[in-house]
Amino acid sequence: MVQKLRRQHPILLVALLGATSEIIYLAYTLLYPLTIYGHANRPFDLEQLSNTRRWAAAIYVVGLIALFALFWATLRIARRAHVPLRLIVACGLIFGLTLVWLYPITATDLFQYVLRARVRVVHGANPMVVTPDHFPDDPLLPFAGEWADDLSPYGPAWELLAEGIAWAGPKEAVSGALAYKGVALLAYLACVALLAWGTRGDRQALLLFAWNPLVLLQGLGNGHNDLLMLVWVLLALLLWERKRLWAPAVAALTLAVLTKASSALLAPLLMVAILRSQRGWSRRLGVLIGAGALALGLVLLAYLPFWPPWESIAGVFDEFSHRYTYTIAALLRMILREFIPNELALAVPRATGQVIFALLYLWMLVRVWQRRMRLAEAGFLTYFAYLLTSTSYRIWYPLWLVPLAALHFTPRTRLRTFLLSLTSELSILMFYLVWRWLLNGHLLPKASWLTMHLLTVPWQYGLPLLLPLWQPRHWTAAQKWSILPTTSLTTERR
């Protein structure tokens, strides 16, 4: 039946796959509605909301596996059938409108956006230099959790937008969360539109982003502001690669960095590509000075409400320099501290990862300068290398490389992106459900933090890293899309 539909009515089959995915997203929203659980006096996660009804968690796990299976099936159909763009966008919009009402069950950053906006709007303080715990009577303070004494890890562009929303009215837990989810939905649609432009409507590439369960659950279900950062990133890359407008491209990427600092990894790559295209070193020097002045001007302008910037940027540096979470480096640290002093065990994995990443990044810069690697590919590999070598990891970080994979669409990037999205979503279930419910000393012997990393990290990173290397040879000969260093986009065949 399915094979017959795939051969004779592939568009109908894609519509059925989309409808089935929507049923799962709707079930999630009905099981964990924001409008009910958001009125509690503290945040909850998936395990806490499911503790008295474990059947709901079982539905979530089975549904998650089904979503990725449906997603993969859709990608395979799109390899051979022309899926209507309207169907892709319409289903994506329906998914988004549904997930806006989902409680953020695997990350509660959404409520922190509301709380940090209240620091300025309600309490009149600078959220980039004053931590939320300075206001113990704020009813939303419990939503800060372990980050109550942390400065904002976000840039001034995001904080200004968040404050604008709060000034407009939504500054309670539910109303504020819905407002920021509205921003996430608009950013998601903007990313889809930019990818449609950047890939000339390639259906596989669009589906890789628009129907990706990680993008939908983390970007829209949890409302992460990374989607807004990605709008600026995509705009910057396309303004340069498609239009050769270096000044607007630099401005867009600067706004991305001012939204979330992780996009700064793309800045040297973009500048190398821009400078390489200029004729003569005098012209390159002029463009470099102009780009630097433009970026500096935007940075100073954005930080004016949060002056001085050298104090306001402290939270950003702390987020990337002091955290050890669910990474290869964290696993190595826990193993090493069994044999060497703790301080050394902290330093060795971090330094090793930094050296490896620096060497890979330098190689990519050289390849971009030589015009042997395009920006989308270099950006994808940069973020992938960062996730493998850094000490800080959150399950939504793979969001950063999904749109870049869509722009540099190959069978290998498709599989790697799919696997990283899948393992990232499954990894949190190991810590939420398996650890708390099974490996808690009741059903099975109590597991340590090291044991959980040993059970999770190898497949979480190993599958996306290694499995694509074993693809059949004919897969690598498939058609691919990629941004080209010309004013138009073309399809290549190897």
N, C-alpha and C positions, 0 to 999 in steps of 0.2 A: 504493500500500500504506500509506504513512505517512498520507496524507490520509484514507484510509478508517478507519484506526485512530483518527485524531484526531476524526473525526466520530462514529464508532460506539462506540469503546472508549477514550475519553480517559484514563481512570484506568489502564488497562493500558499505554497509551503512556507515561504519566508514570512508571510502575513500570519500564518498559524503559529510559527515559532515566536514571532513578536507578541501575539496574543497570549501565548502560554507564559512568556516572560512577564507580561503585565499582570497576569493572574498571581504570579509569585510575589511581585512587588506589592500588589494590592493586599495580599495575605500578610506580608510583613507589616504594612501600614496598619492593618486592622488589629494585628497582634500587639504592636508597639506604637500606639498613636501618640504623637507629640502633644496633641491638645488635652490628653488625659495625664500622662506621666510628666509633662512639662510643668504642671502646676504643683508638683511636690516641692518640698523645701530643701531638696538636695538632688544631685544627679545620680543616675543609675546606669549600669552597663547591662549588656545582654544577659550575663549570668544572674545578676541580681534581679532583673525583671522576670527571669524564667525560673527562679529557684523553687517557687511553689507550684509551677506548672511546667514541668520539664518537657512535656510534649511539645510546647511552643518552641523550645530550643531545638528539639529534634526536627520540627518543621523548618526552622531556619537553616539548619545544617543541610538537610536534604534539598531544600530549595536553592541553597547556594551552589551546590554541586550541579543541580539541574540547570541553573542559570548559565553557568559556564559551559555546560554541554550544549545548550541551545545556542549560545553565542558562537561556539566553535562550529556547530552545524551551519549556522547562517553564514559564517565566513567562507566555508567550503562551497556552499551553494553560489555565493557571489563570485567565486572564481570562474564559473561557467555561465551564469545567467546574469542578465542585465536587470539588477534590482532597481526599481524606480526610486529616484532621489526623494520624491515626496513621501514614499512609504518609510524610508529611513528616518527622515526628519519628523514625520508625524508620530511614529512610534516613539522616537526619542523624546518628543514633547510630552506625550502621554505618560511615559515612564517618569519624566521629571515632575510633572504636575502631581503624580501619585506620591513620589518620594518626598516632596516638599512637606508632607504631613507625617512622615516617619520620624519617630523619636531617634536621636543620634545614639544608637545602641553600642557602637564600637569605638566612639570617640566623642567626648563632650566639649570639644573646643568651641563649638557653636555658642554655648552659654558663656564661655569666657569672652567672646566678642562682645556680648551684651554687657557683661560685668565691666570690662575695661572701658567701654564707651561711657558707662555710668560714672567711672572715676572722674572723667572730665565734665560730663553734662550735669550730673547730680551733685558731685562733691567738689567740682571746680579745681581738680588737680591734674597734673600731667601724667597720663598713664604710662609714659615711656620712662619716667624717673620715679614714680610713686607706685608701690605695689598695692594690690587690692586689700591686703590684710591691714592696711592703715585705716580701714573703715569697717571695724568689726560689727557695726550695727546694720550694715547693708544686707538686706534680705537675700541677695544673690551671692554673698560671699561663699557659702558652702559649695557653690557650683565651681569655684576655682580649684577645689581639691588640693592636690599636692603642689599646685602652682600659685597658691595664694601669696607666697612671699617672693614670687618671680616677677621681674619686669617684663613688659611686653616684648615678645620675640618678633613682632611684625614691624613693617616699615611705616613711615609717616603717611604715605598715600593711603594705606589701608585704615590707619587710625582716624584720618580725616573723614574718610567715607563712613566708617562706623559711627563716628560722632555725629555726622550729618543725619544719619538714620535715626539716632537717638534723639537729636534735637527735633526731628520731624514728629516724634511721638513714641514709636515702639522702643521702650526701654525696660519692659518686664520680660520675664523668662520666655514665655510663649510668643508674645507679640514680637519681641526682638528676634527670637530664633526664626520665626516665619519671615521676617523682613530680610534677614541675612540669607535665608534660603532662596528668597526671591532674587537676590543679587546673584547667588550661585546659579540659579536657573538661567538668568539672562546671560551670564558668563558662559555657561555650557552651550547655549544657542549661538553665541558669538563665536566660540571655538569651532562649532560645526560649520558655520558660514565661512570662516577663514580657511578651514581645511577644504571645504568645497572649492574655494578659489585656488588654494595652493596646490591641490591635486587635480584640478579640472574635473571635479566630480567623480573621481575614481571611487566606486562603490565599496570595494574591499577596504580601502584606506579609511573611508568615512565610517564604515561599520566598526572598524577596529577601535575607534574612539567613541562613537555615538551610542553603540550598544554594549560597550564593555561594562560588565557588572561592577568592576572596581571603580570606574569613573562614575557610574550612576550611584552606587552605594556610598562611596566616600565623598564624591563631589556634591551630590544632591541629597542623599540620605543623611549624611553627617554635616553637610553644608560647609565644607572646607573652603577657605579663601584661596586655595591654590588654583582654582579654576580662573579666578580673576587675574592672577599672575600670568597664567598661561595665555590669556587673551592678549596681553601686552607682548609676551614672548613671540607668539605666532605673528602678530602684527609687525613686530620688528624684523623677523626673518623674512617675511613676505615683502615688506616694503623694500628691503634691500635686494633680495634675490629676483623678485618679479619686476620691480620698478627702478632699481638702482638709486634709491633716494636715501643717501647715507644719513643725513641730518634727522629726518623723521624716524628712521630706523633706530638711531642712537637714542632719540627722545623716548621712543616706545620701550626700548629695553631698560632705560633708566627708570621709567615708571614701573616696570616689572620688578626691578630691584627694590624700589621704594615701596612696593607692595609686600614682597617677600624676598628675603636676601638670597635664597637658594638659586634664583635666576642669575645671580652675579657670575656663576660659573660659565655662562654663555657669553659674557661681555668680551673677554679676550679673543674668543673665537670669531665673534662678529667683527671686531676691530681688525684682526689679521686679514679677514676676507675683504674688508673695505680697503685697507691700505694696499693690499696686493693688487687691487684693481686699478690703483692710481698710477699715472705715468710719471716716473721720476721721483727722486727722494724729496725734492723741494715741495712738490705737490703733496706727497705723503705727509710731510711734516705739517703743512698747512691744514690738512684734513684732521690730523691727530690733534692739533691745538684747538681747532674748531669743535671737534667732538668732545674733547675734554672740557672746554669752556661751557658747551651746551649742557653736558651732564652735570657739571659742578653747579651751574646756575639752577637747574631743576632740583638738585639735592638741597641747596641752600633755601630755595623757595619753599620746598616741602617741609623743611625742618624749622622754619620760622616760628610756627605755633608751638614747637617743642624745644625751643632753644634752651641751653646750648646742645648741639648735636652730639658732642663727644660724651655727654652724659646719657642722652636718649638712645644711643646705639648699644648700650651695655647689654640689654636684654637679648639683642640679636646675636652678639658674640657668645653669650652664655649658652644659647640654645645649641650652637654648633661645636662648642669647644669643651664642654664639661659633661656631656651626657653619654652614658653607655646603655644602649637599649637594643636587644634582639638582633645583634649583629655578629658577624664572624669575629670581629675584634673583641666583642664582649665575651664570646665563648672562649677565645684564647686567653683573655685576661683571667677568667675564672679557673682555667686549667693551670696557668702559670703561677697563680698565687698559692697553689698547693706546694710549690717547690721554691719560689723566690719571694722576697719581700713584696708586700702589697703595692707600695709606691712604684717599684720597678715593673710589677705585673701590669699596672695601669699604663705606664709610659711605653713599654715595648710594643704592644699591639697598635697603639695610636701612632707612634712614630713610624712603624713598619708600613701601616696603611697609608700614611701621608706620603712616604717616599714612593711607594708603588703608584699611588694616584698621580703624584707629581710627574713621574716618568711617563706614564700613559698620557697625561694631559699635554706634556711637552711634545710627545710624538704626534698627537692630534693637531696641535698648533702648526707643527712643521708640515703635516699633510695638507692642512688647509692652505698654508702659504704656497705649497707646491701645486695647488689646485688638483690634488689627487683625492681629496675628501671634501664632500659638500657639508654645508652648515648643519643640515638636519641630521645627517649621519654622525657628524662630530658631536653634536649636542646629545643625541641618543646614547652614544658610547660614553660620553662624559658622565651623564647621570647614572648609567648602568655601572660604570667603574666606581663612581662615588658611593653608590649603595653597597657595593661589595667591599669597599675598603674603609668606609667611615665607621665611627663609633656610635653614631646616632641614627636610628631608623624608626619610622612610624609606618603603619600599614598603608597610609595614603601616599607615601613618597613616590611609589611607581607612577602616580598620576603625572609626574613631571616628564616622563619619557614617552607616554602614550601618544600624544599628538606629534611628537618628533618621529616616532615609529610610523605614524600614518603618512608623514611627509616623505620619509625614506622607507617606502614600503617594499620589503622583500620577504620571501618565505621565511628567512631566518629571523628577521626582526618581528614578523608576525607571530611566529611560534614563541620567541623569547618574551615578547610582551604579554602574550596570552598566559604563559607559564608563570611569569613574575606576578601578574595580576592575580592568578589563581592561588599561588602559594602564599602570597601576602595576605589575602583574605582568609585562607585556611589557618595561617599561623596564629592569628589572634584567638581562634577557637581552641588552640592547644592550651593557651594560658587562661582563657576564660572558663572553658568547660572541662577539658580533660584534666587539667591540674586541680581545679577546685572541686570537681565532682568525683573524679576517679582516683587520681594520684594524691589523695588527701589523708592517707592513713586509715581510711575506713574500708573502701573496696579494694584498694591496692596499697602497697607501702608508700608512705609519704615521699614525694619527690622533692629534691632540692632545686634551687635556681639553676645550678649547673646541670642537673639531670634534664630539666626542661629545655635548656639550650641544646644539649646533646640530642634530644629527641626531635627538635624542631629545626634548628639552624641548618644542618646539612642538606635537608631536602628543600627548605625554603629558598636557599641560594643555589644549591647544587643543580636542581632541575633546570632553572632558567639559564644557568651558565653552561652546563654540559650537554643537555639533551639536544639543543639545536645544532650542535657540532656533529651529530650522528644522523642528520637528515639524509635521505636518499639523494643521490647525485642529481636526479632529474628535477628535484624540488628547486635546487639552486639555479636552474636554467629557466625558471618561470619568469613571467613578466613582472616588472617592478616599476613603481613610481618613485621619483625622487626629485627634490628641488635641484634645478640645474643652474649653473652660473651664467644664465642668459636671461633675457627679458621675457621668455616664454617657457612653458613647462612642456616637456616631451616625454614620451615613453621610450625606455631603452629595452633592448633584448640582449642578453649575453649569449 
